């Protein structure tokens, strides 16, 4: 099966999507939403692309290199944004994003 060769990448994508969804929800609970606006926006972008790439890989997409390159770019940008915030959920999300970007680049 096509998705078996991307097992580790699929796991990294899923973990990143989950971390971004958690960060998104946690950011919405923060007092200064204006300060968190870009983080919240990027949480959605990153979670959505990770989810899509995960699904595409399990379907055996012929666009692995194109999708993973885009996903790596988005994950990297998100990780850089999350590093700016001291919240534990943002730091954990940054870690998941950088791990996912690395996995995407290795695909």
Secondary structure, 3 states (H helix, E strand, C coil): CHHHHHHHHHHHHHHHHHHHHHHHHHHCCCCCHHHHHHHHHHHHHHHHHHHHHHHHHHCCCCCHHHHHHHHHHHHHHHHHHHHCCCCHHHHHHHHHHHHHHHHHHHC
